Amino acid sequence: MADLVPGQRRILSLILQCYYVSALAVTAIATGLAIMDGAWFFQLDRELYGPLVNNITMTLLYVCLGQLMLCGYCFKQKNYQRLLPMGLFLLLLIGALEFYGQVNQIPIDPSLNLLLVFTGLSHLALGGFSTWRSQPNRFTP
């Protein structure tokens, strides 16, 4: 990536922004379907999970709202470096969900992990590229 010309950087930036926005759209749609009891993306069986399904859906809602607010802030400021901590948080949330499932003795739907990986990597990719691009002396020791 050291020898990218400005046109190539711009194209890569647009691709990463599209990836990021598509990840946000998938997260928002999946969260909306989970709240409306749609089994299209997640298999949150109310008989299996009982009242714990509300905890999982509310967590999804809070994560989705946090992502949307961060997206608005980053696009308004044109500074995507703040996406890095959120990407790390989303990837760490996978372990937290597994721990939650073990403590409550319920299986966690693998689609939740897939969604968190997809979204977390989109945050890390765009935030990392923005950080790399903004450092003026990135190739001098």
VENRA-V885432 format. One record per backbone hydrogen bond with DSSP energy under -0.5 kcal/mol. CO is the residue of the C=O (numbers start at 1). NH is the residue of the N-H. If there is no record, write none. Layout:
BEGIN
[[CO & NH] [CO & NH]]
END
This chain:
BEGIN
[[1 & 4] [5 & 8] [5 & 9] [6 & 10] [7 & 11] [8 & 12] [9 & 13] [10 & 14] [11 & 15] [12 & 16] [13 & 17] [14 & 18] [15 & 19] [16 & 20] [17 & 21] [18 & 22] [19 & 23] [20 & 24] [21 & 25] [22 & 26] [23 & 27] [24 & 28] [25 & 29] [26 & 30] [27 & 31] [28 & 32] [29 & 33] [30 & 34] [31 & 35] [32 & 36] [33 & 38] [34 & 37] [38 & 42] [42 & 44] [43 & 45] [45 & 49] [46 & 50] [49 & 52] [50 & 53] [51 & 54] [51 & 55] [52 & 56] [53 & 57] [54 & 58] [55 & 59] [56 & 60] [57 & 61] [58 & 62] [59 & 63] [60 & 64] [61 & 65] [62 & 66] [63 & 67] [64 & 68] [65 & 69] [66 & 70] [67 & 71] [68 & 72] [69 & 73] [70 & 74] [71 & 75] [72 & 76] [73 & 77] [74 & 78] [74 & 79] [80 & 83] [81 & 84] [82 & 86] [83 & 87] [84 & 88] [85 & 89] [86 & 90] [87 & 91] [88 & 92] [89 & 93] [90 & 94] [91 & 94] [91 & 95] [92 & 96] [93 & 97] [94 & 98] [95 & 99] [96 & 100] [97 & 101] [98 & 102] [99 & 103] [100 & 104] [101 & 105] [101 & 106] [109 & 112] [109 & 113] [110 & 114] [111 & 115] [112 & 116] [113 & 117] [114 & 118] [115 & 119] [116 & 120] [117 & 121] [118 & 122] [119 & 123] [120 & 124] [121 & 125] [122 & 126] [123 & 127] [124 & 128] [125 & 129] [126 & 130] [127 & 131] [128 & 132] [129 & 133] [130 & 134] [131 & 135] [132 & 135] [134 & 136] [135 & 138] [137 & 140]]
END
